[in-house]
Structure formats: structure tokens, C-alpha cells
């Protein structure tokens, strides 16, 4: 991997890690539905402009069903669940819960294909669950009222990403940019019916709206462009190593900008989850890429 590609990988991890910071800022003020409608709406508009500039067709008539399925499981459902969880959980904890997505993906794929998991994968699953249990058990936030439901929502969001990954393996081949663009518009449409049931608790300040704009344009729009550039330059398997870096930045941004505490359990729990994810996905440190069992 060239130095420029490695820097893009770090930048992508930093951006996606910041998404939990921005949700933590916006969710208590706007609520989950309004926040996510802004997020996917800004992302869809940004990608539409990019698509016009780059002359990339969307293929809506041919792939609208695919966009709806991908938009629901890869954006609408997980984004809404994370936004709900962000009202009470720290950005650090959210980023670690997100890191379990490849673990859920492996479990879903094994059940769907009715194929026994390798001992390495089983060990990774157990480590991942143990890491989350350690982090949740010692984090003071988890003892607050409603924290259990929020943690469940965060894990369900990661599970939804696992469903999206499993679906994508057998879905029709669609150009990556069109996948991102179409799924964002689909998500924007699907969040709309939830708005009357989850109105914004308060009027947002300029700072909150700046965080929401960054969440949509930077963490959804720009991040997708960076990710697809990495896939083109170094391949999908190497690009997926960003999974291991996101919790590092999620914890860092939460500490620096929100004053969140980094305890020994934060470091230990995060490390165990990352090791478990590496085992499940077949990551090989010596090769700097994933093995054959990696998600695409």
C-alpha cells in the first residue's frame, strides 16, 4: 500500500469515527428521525451533485428495488438505531459497538448458507461478545436509565450492517457510486414517515446544524468517495481494514471534544473486539489484508 493510500485510509477512519461524535451532538437536540433525515438528505444531495459533475448514471429504473433494500439495511435502520442510542450512550461506546458489524456478518452468512463456522471464527465471535460485555459492564453510562435499550439498539444497528453485507454478496452487480447515491435517496424517502412520530425535542443551534451538515456531507458523502477510491487503488479487502481503525478515532474524538472518559476497560474492551473482528474476518497482520473469508 502506497503512502497516499495509507493516508486516505487513516482519513476515512477519522471521518467515520467522527460520525458518532456528530450523532452524539445532534441526537439529543433533533431526535433520531430528524437527525437522520438531515444526514441522508444532505448526503443524497451531495452525491447527486458529484454524480452530475462526473456524469455517473444512477440507473434508478433498473435498480430501484436494490436501492430500497440496501438503503434500508445499510442506512435507514442502522442510522436510526445509532441516532436513538446516541441520545444516551457515549461516542466511544457507539464506535466499539459498530466494530462488531463484521462479526454479525459472519454469523448471518453462516446461518444463511447453513455452513459450520471454523474454530477461528467461533473464537472471534466469543471474543467480540466478551469485549462488548467488558466495556458495557464497567462503563458508567451503561448503568443509567435506558442504557440497556440503547446498547441493544447499537448492537442491532451493527447486526443490520451484517444483513446488508450478506445481501450485497448475492445482489445484482451495481456500480459502487450508484450504490451509495441510490441508497441515500432510498433512505431519505424511508425516514420521512417516521418524522411525525419523532419530532425534534428542541430547536438546533448553529453548532448542532454544523455537526448535522458534517454528518451528512462529510461522514456519508465524502467518506463514500474516499472508500470507493481506496477500493479502486488497493482493492476491497485492504480497504476494509478501516474497520479496525474506526473505534480508535471514535474514542479519541469523544475524549477530545466531549470530555468522555477513557478507562482501562475502554482500551481493553475495544482491543478485544478488534481482535475478535480480525479473527472472524480472517485478517492477517503480516499481509495487511483480509483472508478469503473477508466480507466484500
Number of C-alpha atoms within 10 A of each C-alpha: 9 9 8 9 16 14 11 19 22 16 16 25 24 22 22 24 29 27 26 31 28 26 31 26 21 27 26 20 20 25 22 27 26 23 29 31 25 20 28 29 22 24 27 25 17 18 25 22 11 17 16 10 9 9 10 14 13 19 13 12 7 9 16 15 12 21 23 20 19 26 27 23 23 25 28 27 22 23 27 24 24 29 32 24 30 28 21 21 25 24 30 26 27 29 27 29 29 23 24 27 23 25 27 25 24 25 22 17 19 15 11 10 8 9 10 11 15 11 11 14 22 18 16 24 24 15 23 30 17 16 27 24 14 18 24 21 14 15 19 12 16 20 12 11 10 14 18 17 14 22 24 14 23 29 25 20 28 29 24 24 25 25 21 20 24 21 17 18 12 8 13 10 11 15 12 14 18 20 19 25 26 25 26 33 21 24 28 24 16 17 23 13 11 14 16 10 8 13 15 18 12 10 10 15 11 9 11 18 18 13 21 27 19 21 29 27 22 23 24 24 25 19 20 22 18 17 20 17 16 21 16 11 14 16 14 18 21 20 26 22 18 19 20 18 20 25 31 19 24 26 27 21 22 24 17 10 9 14 10 15 15 14 12 11 17 21 15 15 26 27 19 21 30 23 20 28 27 25 24 32 25 19 22 12 9 6 9 13 20 22 17 11 14 19 21 13
